[in-house]
Amino acid sequence: MRIAICTDAWQPQVNGVVTTLGHTRTQLEAFGHEVAVFSPGSGFRTVPLPGYPEIRLPLSPGGRMADLLAAFAPECVHIATEGPIGWAARRWCLRNGQPFTTSYHTQFPEYLRARLPVPERLSYSLLRRFHRPAVRTLVPTEQVRRKLAAQGFERLVLWTRGVDTGVFHPDHPAPPALELPRPLWVCAGRVAVEKNLEAFLSLELPGSKIIIGDGPARASLQQRHPGAYFAGYRFGEELAAWLSACDVFVFPSRTDTFGLVMLEAMACGLPVAAYPVNGPIDVIRPGVSGVLDEDLRKACLAALTLERPAVRREACRYSWEAAARQFEAALVPGDAADPDGDPADGSPTRTIDPALR
């Protein structure tokens, strides 16, 4: 099939959405599909997002998106994000009677509330409107499915995540920069307020704290926590080497929908210490691959006692091929009749009602 993936998050951005979509495209092409990714880099005029200059926002993308989709003539359309690209693709699908799927990657209501006094109910109302016309909305975990269902979202289908265990494994040589007092506590990801890194950096723990990644909160966090080691971005084999050389992966976020980097750390043998919230609840097997506790310091110290081979075995249960098969099963071709059900969730597909726009 010809599959169009429309997303506001794409390379060179560094985040879980981009990683997930990149692996999904690779797998879909290996399955024999033709995949086109339409992103801010697809010839749109863009401006930097305030506070996140690496993220570019398209200006008036509707006309350009319509031309791109019409030229590609997709059989299936997936809209991955709720940004300008996503709204433009949604509009084109509704106007052309093209069924489409969406996905929910980011808890924007909580992220926005962490920065501005915007009530979450207003943000959820806008997101419900965005996803309502979709034949299916793909979510990363069962906890997220339940939460969105309670918020009035419909036709929610599980689309899990994977990890490349050939890259992320425990056998990398340790980087020289990691000759620090042990134990080594590490957190990796975007250095931003919604990641709750202050909760990690303020803990009284023996050894050394390491932050891998970059973002708008880095300068202020470095100033307040001069004893922590900020490594900046690390990718692929280099990231795996840094992770495998540490002792515990600390995941302080309370707003992630999955936390893909937890799987990467686990594949390197690192037990995870986290709060019992969305993401960790579905990914971590307590007492085996990590420890979940509202007392994050207690979780960190307990995670030190876990067996690293068992942690890696838990990560190896996830593969990008299996995740892409879930994605593939949820897609709906534009000329598909309404079947009784499908292997993705057993729910019927439906014809899009333009009134839902």
C-alpha positions in Angstrom: 0.0 0.0 0.0 0.9 3.6 -0.3 1.0 5.0 3.2 1.2 8.7 4.1 2.4 9.6 7.6 1.8 13.3 8.4 3.7 14.6 11.4 4.9 17.8 13.0 7.7 15.9 14.7 10.5 14.6 12.4 14.2 14.6 11.9 16.4 16.4 12.9 14.3 16.7 16.1 15.3 14.3 18.8 12.4 12.7 20.7 10.4 9.6 21.2 7.9 10.5 18.5 10.6 10.9 15.8 12.3 7.6 16.9 9.0 5.7 16.8 8.0 7.0 13.4 11.4 6.4 12.0 11.5 2.8 13.0 7.9 2.3 11.9 8.6 3.7 8.4 11.6 1.4 8.1 9.6 -1.7 9.1 6.7 -0.8 6.9 9.0 -0.5 3.9 10.5 -3.9 4.9 7.0 -5.3 4.7 6.7 -4.0 1.1 4.7 -0.8 1.6 5.6 2.5 0.0 5.8 5.2 2.8 5.9 8.9 2.4 6.5 11.1 5.5 5.1 14.7 5.3 6.8 16.9 7.9 7.8 20.5 8.3 10.8 19.7 6.2 8.6 18.9 3.2 8.9 22.3 1.6 6.9 24.3 4.1 7.7 27.8 5.2 8.5 27.5 8.9 9.4 29.5 12.0 11.1 28.2 15.2 8.9 27.3 18.2 9.6 29.7 21.0 11.8 28.0 23.6 12.5 25.1 21.2 14.4 26.5 18.2 15.1 22.9 16.9 11.3 22.5 16.4 10.0 24.3 13.3 6.3 25.3 12.9 4.9 25.4 9.4 3.1 28.6 8.4 -0.2 28.1 6.6 0.5 24.5 5.6 -2.9 23.8 4.1 -2.3 24.4 0.4 1.1 22.7 0.4 -0.2 19.7 2.3 -3.1 19.3 -0.1 -0.7 19.3 -3.1 1.6 16.8 -1.5 -1.1 14.4 -0.5 -2.9 14.7 -3.9 0.3 14.0 -5.7 1.2 11.0 -3.6 -2.4 9.6 -3.8 -2.1 7.6 -0.5 -4.2 4.5 0.1 -3.8 5.0 3.8 -3.2 8.2 5.8 -1.9 8.3 9.4 -1.8 11.7 11.2 0.7 11.4 14.0 0.6 14.8 15.7 -1.9 17.5 16.6 0.2 20.4 15.2 -0.2 22.5 12.0 0.8 19.6 9.8 -1.7 17.3 11.6 -4.6 19.8 11.3 -3.8 20.5 7.6 -3.7 16.7 6.8 -7.0 16.2 8.8 -8.7 19.0 6.7 -7.6 17.4 3.4 -8.8 13.9 4.5 -12.2 15.3 5.5 -12.7 17.3 2.3 -11.7 14.3 0.2 -13.5 11.6 2.1 -10.2 9.9 2.9 -10.4 7.7 6.1 -7.5 8.2 8.4 -6.0 7.1 11.6 -4.3 9.3 14.3 -2.0 8.6 17.2 -1.6 10.1 20.7 2.0 10.5 21.6 2.2 13.5 24.0 0.1 14.6 27.0 -0.2 18.1 25.7 -2.7 19.2 28.3 -0.3 18.4 31.1 2.7 19.8 29.3 0.9 23.0 28.6 -0.4 23.3 32.1 3.2 23.0 33.4 4.1 26.1 31.5 1.0 28.2 31.3 -2.2 28.6 33.3 -4.3 26.8 30.7 -7.0 24.5 32.2 -6.5 20.9 31.1 -10.2 20.6 30.3 -9.8 23.1 27.5 -6.8 21.3 26.0 -8.6 18.0 26.1 -11.6 19.4 24.4 -9.5 20.6 21.5 -7.7 17.2 21.3 -11.1 15.4 21.3 -12.2 17.5 18.4 -8.9 16.7 16.5 -9.2 12.9 17.0 -13.0 12.5 16.7 -13.1 11.9 12.9 -10.3 9.3 13.0 -11.3 5.7 12.2 -8.9 4.8 15.0 -6.6 6.6 17.4 -3.5 4.7 18.3 -2.2 4.9 21.9 1.1 3.5 23.4 -0.1 1.9 26.6 -3.2 0.5 28.3 -3.0 3.2 31.0 -3.1 5.9 28.3 -6.1 4.2 26.7 -8.0 4.2 29.9 -7.2 7.8 30.6 -8.3 9.0 27.2 -11.4 6.9 27.3 -12.3 8.6 30.6 -11.8 11.9 28.8 -14.3 10.9 26.1 -12.0 9.7 23.4 -13.3 6.9 21.2 -12.0 4.0 19.1 -8.7 3.7 20.9 -6.3 1.0 19.7 -3.0 -0.1 21.3 0.2 0.6 19.4 3.2 -0.3 21.5 6.9 0.5 21.0 10.1 -1.4 20.4 13.8 -1.2 21.0 16.8 -2.1 18.8 18.6 -4.7 21.0 21.4 -4.9 18.5 22.4 -1.3 19.3 21.3 -1.1 22.9 23.0 -3.9 24.8 25.3 -4.2 27.9 28.5 -5.0 26.2 29.8 -1.5 25.1 33.1 -0.2 26.5 32.6 2.6 29.0 33.2 6.2 27.8 36.3 7.7 29.6 34.1 10.6 30.7 32.2 8.3 33.0 35.1 7.9 35.5 33.0 9.4 38.2 32.2 8.3 41.7 29.7 5.4 41.8 26.9 4.5 41.7 26.1 6.3 38.5 22.4 7.5 38.2 21.5 8.5 34.7 18.5 10.2 33.0 18.3 10.7 29.3 15.9 12.8 27.2 14.8 16.3 26.5 16.0 18.7 29.2 12.7 20.6 29.7 10.4 21.5 32.6 7.8 18.9 31.8 10.4 16.1 32.3 10.5 16.9 36.0 14.3 16.6 36.2 14.5 18.8 39.3 12.9 15.9 41.2 15.9 13.7 40.2 18.6 16.2 40.6 17.5 17.3 44.1 17.6 13.7 45.5 20.2 12.9 48.1 21.9 10.0 46.5 25.5 8.6 46.8 27.7 8.7 43.7 27.1 10.8 40.6 24.1 12.1 38.7 24.2 12.3 34.9 21.9 14.0 32.5 22.1 12.9 28.8 20.3 15.3 26.4 19.7 18.9 25.9 16.9 21.4 25.9 15.6 24.8 27.2 16.0 24.0 30.9 19.6 22.9 30.7 21.3 26.2 31.7 19.1 26.8 34.7 19.4 23.2 35.9 23.2 23.3 35.5 23.4 26.5 37.6 21.2 25.0 40.4 23.0 21.6 40.4 26.7 22.1 39.6 27.5 18.7 41.0 25.6 16.9 38.2 27.2 15.9 35.0 25.5 17.2 31.8 26.6 15.2 28.9 24.6 16.8 26.1 23.1 14.7 23.3 24.3 11.2 22.6 22.9 9.0 19.9 22.9 5.3 18.8 26.0 3.3 19.8 27.4 6.2 21.8 24.2 6.6 23.8 24.1 2.9 24.4 27.7 3.0 25.7 26.9 5.8 28.2 23.8 3.9 29.4 25.4 0.5 29.8 28.2 2.1 31.9 25.7 3.4 34.5 24.0 1.7 37.4 20.4 2.9 37.5 18.2 4.8 35.0 16.1 7.4 36.8 12.9 8.4 35.0 11.3 11.3 36.9 8.7 12.3 34.3 5.0 12.3 35.3 3.7 13.3 31.9 5.1 10.9 29.3 2.8 8.5 27.5 5.4 5.8 27.2 9.0 6.7 27.9 10.8 5.0 25.0 14.2 5.7 26.5 13.3 3.4 29.4 13.3 0.4 27.0 16.7 1.5 25.6 18.2 1.7 29.1 16.7 -1.7 30.0 18.1 -3.2 26.9 21.5 -2.0 28.2 20.8 -3.8 31.5 19.9 -0.7 33.5 17.1 -1.1 36.1 14.7 1.8 36.1 13.6 3.9 39.1 10.4 5.9 38.4 7.1 7.1 39.8 4.0 4.8 39.4 2.5 6.8 36.6 1.6 6.5 32.9 4.5 5.0 31.0 6.4 3.3 33.8 3.4 1.4 35.0 3.0 -0.3 31.6 6.8 -0.7 30.8 8.3 -1.7 34.1 7.9 -5.0 35.8 8.3 -4.1 39.5 11.1 -5.9 41.2 12.4 -7.3 37.9 13.2 -4.5 35.5 12.7 -1.6 37.9 11.1 -0.1 41.0 8.1 2.2 41.1 7.5 4.4 44.1 6.2 7.9 45.0 9.4 8.2 47.0 11.8 8.4 44.1 14.9 8.1 46.3 13.6 4.9 47.7 13.0 3.6 44.2 16.5 4.5 43.1 18.2 2.7 46.0 16.0 -0.4 45.6 16.7 -0.5 41.9 20.4 -0.9 42.6 19.7 -4.4 43.9 18.1 -5.8 40.7 19.8 -8.3 38.4 20.9 -6.7 35.1 20.4 -9.8 32.9 16.8 -10.0 34.0 16.3 -6.3 33.2 17.6 -6.9 29.6 15.3 -9.9 29.1 12.3 -7.7 29.9 13.4 -5.2 27.2 13.9 -7.9 24.6 10.1 -8.7 24.8 9.6 -5.5 22.7 10.5 -5.3 19.0 9.9 -2.6 16.3 8.7 -5.3 13.9 5.9 -6.3 16.3 5.0 -2.6 16.9 4.9 -1.9 13.2 2.6 -4.9 12.7 0.1 -3.3 15.2 0.4 0.0 13.3 -0.2 -1.8 9.9 -3.2 -3.7 11.2 -4.9 -0.4 12.4 -4.6 1.3 9.0 -7.7 1.8 6.8 -7.4 2.1 3.0 -9.5 4.8 1.5 -11.5 2.4 -0.7 -12.1 -0.1 2.1 -15.6 -1.3 2.7 -16.8 -1.3 6.3 -15.9 -4.8 7.5 -17.4 -6.5 10.6 -14.1 -6.1 12.4 -10.3 -6.1 12.0 -7.3 -7.7 13.7 -6.2 -4.5 15.4 -9.1 -4.1 17.8 -12.1 -6.0 16.6 -14.0 -2.7 16.0 -15.7 -1.8 12.7 -14.3 0.8 10.4 -16.6 3.6 9.3 -17.0 6.2 6.7 -15.9 9.7 7.8 -18.7 12.2 8.3 -17.5 15.6 7.0 -19.7 17.2 9.6 -17.1 16.1 12.2 -14.6 18.7 10.9 
